[in-house]
Amino acid sequence: MIPENIAQEISLIVLILLYGTVLARLVPRRFHIILNFGIAITAIILGLGFGLSPKQMGISIYTIGSGILIAAAASLVIAIATMLIALVPPLRKYFLGDNLSSASGKLIAFEAGIRIPFSTALIEEVLFRGVLLGLLLAHYPTLIALAYSSIIFGLWHIFPTIATLEQNDATAAAIQRKRHRKYAGVVGTVMITTIAGILFGYLRVLAQSIIAPWLLHWTINASGVAGIYIARKITNKTMNDEPIDE
């Protein structure tokens, strides 16, 4: 007979990966925010049903302050680094190839200020650094719990990565010509997000709050969107400043 804690872990992991697949492949983007809020609440209720306390899930109101302080410095470094990358011409093309490269300023502001923090980052932090990591920490040493949750976090990004590669003008043509680039891109993203999961998980353990990884997660993703806006502005200005040949 499977021990209760293992059964809980397996069922939670299966549900998380199943939801990630459905979200990426079947649910229209306009419904993501509402659905993700509902899933986040459902996950917390499920965690409580597993016997986890708010503190164990990193959602206690008493640790919010420490989460903000720990995330502030890391978020600042990430934001500055992303902005500098957007200023480098050889790297700028990857920002310009994104499907948001022609979006309005209002849409970019919505992406960076609403959708990313309260849909993407929030649901992922609740699921992975909140309920899943909380459940694993209750039964395993910290390093093992971080490794398990981070690997699942990496696998969660398989289908979103495929969609992104297919929609990004800078990568769509490349993966169409050589299919192995698509698989390499997916494997690379899974590895990077697994490493990011370890970082987010470490911050969550350090601060005892998902506020810390949530703020850092928000900064990383929103900086990418802001980089698109900056790259577009620089490119447009460069084109307008070029002399016209007579």
C-alpha positions in Angstrom: 0.0 0.0 0.0 1.3 3.5 -0.9 2.1 5.7 2.1 -0.3 8.6 2.5 2.3 11.3 2.0 3.6 9.7 -1.3 0.0 9.3 -2.5 -0.6 13.0 -1.8 2.6 14.1 -3.5 2.0 12.0 -6.6 -1.6 13.2 -7.0 -0.6 16.8 -6.6 2.2 16.5 -9.1 -0.1 14.8 -11.7 -2.8 17.4 -11.2 -0.2 20.3 -11.5 1.3 18.9 -14.7 -2.1 18.1 -16.2 -3.3 21.6 -15.5 -0.2 23.1 -17.0 -0.7 21.1 -20.2 -4.4 22.0 -20.5 -3.7 25.7 -19.8 -1.0 25.9 -22.5 -2.8 23.8 -25.2 -6.5 24.2 -24.7 -7.4 27.4 -22.7 -7.6 30.7 -24.6 -5.2 33.3 -23.2 -8.0 35.7 -22.3 -9.3 33.2 -19.7 -6.0 32.5 -18.0 -6.2 35.1 -15.2 -9.6 34.1 -14.0 -8.9 30.4 -14.2 -5.5 30.7 -12.6 -7.0 32.6 -9.6 -9.5 29.8 -9.2 -6.8 27.1 -9.4 -4.6 29.0 -6.9 -7.4 29.1 -4.4 -8.2 25.4 -5.0 -4.6 24.5 -4.5 -4.5 26.3 -1.1 -7.7 24.5 -0.1 -6.1 21.2 -1.2 -3.0 22.0 0.8 -5.1 22.6 3.9 -6.8 19.3 3.3 -3.3 17.6 3.2 -2.8 19.1 6.7 -0.5 21.9 5.8 -0.7 25.2 7.7 -0.6 28.6 6.0 3.0 29.0 7.3 4.0 25.7 5.8 2.6 26.9 2.5 4.4 30.2 2.7 1.2 32.2 2.7 1.2 33.4 6.3 0.6 37.2 6.7 3.3 37.3 9.4 6.1 36.7 6.9 5.2 39.1 4.2 7.7 41.8 5.3 10.7 39.4 5.2 9.6 38.2 1.8 9.6 41.8 0.4 13.0 42.7 1.8 14.7 39.6 0.5 13.2 39.9 -3.0 14.0 43.6 -3.4 17.7 43.4 -4.0 17.5 40.3 -6.3 14.7 41.9 -8.3 16.7 45.1 -8.8 19.7 43.2 -10.3 17.5 41.2 -12.6 15.7 44.3 -13.9 18.9 46.2 -14.6 20.5 43.2 -16.4 17.4 42.7 -18.7 17.4 46.4 -19.6 21.1 46.2 -20.5 20.5 43.2 -22.7 17.8 45.1 -24.6 20.4 47.8 -25.4 22.8 45.3 -27.1 22.1 45.2 -30.8 22.9 41.4 -31.4 20.6 40.4 -28.5 17.9 43.0 -29.2 16.4 41.0 -32.1 15.1 38.3 -29.7 13.0 41.0 -28.0 11.8 42.3 -31.4 10.8 38.9 -32.6 8.4 38.4 -29.7 4.7 38.5 -30.5 4.4 41.5 -28.2 6.9 43.5 -30.2 4.2 45.3 -32.1 1.8 45.6 -29.1 0.6 49.0 -27.8 2.0 50.6 -24.7 -1.2 49.8 -22.9 -1.0 46.1 -23.7 2.6 45.9 -22.6 1.7 47.7 -19.3 -1.2 45.2 -18.8 1.2 42.3 -19.4 3.9 43.6 -17.1 1.6 45.0 -14.4 -1.4 42.6 -14.4 -1.2 39.4 -16.3 2.4 38.4 -15.4 2.2 39.1 -11.6 -1.4 38.0 -10.9 -1.8 35.2 -13.4 1.6 33.7 -14.4 3.8 34.3 -11.4 1.1 34.0 -8.7 -0.3 30.7 -9.8 3.2 29.2 -10.3 4.4 30.4 -6.9 1.3 29.1 -5.1 1.5 25.7 -6.8 5.2 25.1 -6.7 6.7 27.2 -3.9 3.5 27.2 -1.8 1.6 23.9 -1.8 4.0 21.5 -3.5 7.2 22.6 -1.8 5.3 22.9 1.5 4.1 19.3 1.2 7.6 18.1 0.3 9.3 20.0 3.1 7.0 18.3 5.5 8.4 14.9 4.5 11.9 15.4 3.1 15.1 17.3 3.8 15.2 20.8 2.3 17.6 20.1 -0.5 15.6 17.1 -1.7 12.3 19.0 -1.5 13.8 21.9 -3.5 15.2 19.5 -6.1 11.9 17.6 -6.5 9.7 20.8 -6.8 12.2 22.5 -9.1 12.2 19.5 -11.5 8.4 19.5 -11.7 8.6 23.3 -12.2 10.9 22.7 -15.2 8.6 20.1 -16.7 5.7 22.4 -16.3 7.3 24.7 -18.9 7.4 22.2 -21.8 4.2 23.1 -23.6 4.4 26.9 -22.9 7.9 26.8 -24.4 6.7 25.1 -27.5 4.0 27.7 -27.9 6.4 30.5 -27.4 8.9 29.2 -29.9 6.2 28.8 -32.5 4.9 32.3 -32.0 8.2 34.2 -31.8 9.2 35.4 -35.2 12.9 35.2 -34.4 12.7 31.5 -33.5 9.7 30.2 -35.5 11.6 30.2 -38.8 14.6 28.6 -37.3 12.7 25.7 -35.7 10.7 25.2 -38.9 13.9 24.7 -40.9 15.6 22.5 -38.3 13.2 20.6 -36.0 16.0 19.6 -33.6 16.3 23.3 -32.6 12.8 23.1 -31.2 13.7 20.2 -29.0 16.9 21.8 -28.0 15.0 25.0 -27.0 12.5 23.0 -24.9 15.3 21.0 -23.2 17.2 24.3 -22.5 14.1 26.0 -21.1 13.3 23.0 -18.8 16.9 23.1 -17.5 16.8 26.9 -17.0 13.4 26.9 -15.3 14.5 24.0 -13.1 17.5 26.1 -11.9 15.2 29.1 -11.5 12.9 26.9 -9.4 15.8 26.1 -7.1 16.5 29.9 -6.7 12.8 30.7 -6.1 12.5 27.8 -3.7 15.5 28.9 -1.8 14.1 32.4 -1.4 10.8 31.0 -0.3 12.6 28.8 2.4 14.8 31.8 3.4 11.9 34.2 3.8 9.3 31.5 4.8 7.0 33.2 2.4 6.0 32.9 -1.3 6.1 36.7 -1.5 9.9 36.7 -2.1 9.9 34.3 -5.1 6.7 35.9 -6.4 8.2 39.3 -6.5 11.4 38.0 -8.2 9.4 35.9 -10.6 7.3 39.0 -11.5 10.5 41.0 -12.0 12.1 38.5 -14.3 9.1 38.0 -16.5 8.0 41.7 -16.5 11.6 42.8 -17.3 11.4 40.7 -20.5 8.2 42.5 -21.5 9.8 45.9 -20.7 12.8 44.9 -22.7 10.6 44.4 -25.7 9.3 48.0 -25.3 12.8 49.4 -24.9 14.2 47.5 -27.8 11.3 48.7 -30.0 11.8 52.3 -29.0 15.6 52.2 -29.7 15.1 50.5 -33.0 12.4 52.9 -34.2 14.6 55.9 -33.1 17.6 54.5 -34.9 15.6 54.0 -38.1 14.2 57.5 -37.9 17.6 59.0 -37.3 19.2 57.3 -40.3 19.9 59.7 -43.2 17.9 59.2 -46.4 20.0 58.4 -49.5 19.5 60.8 -52.3 
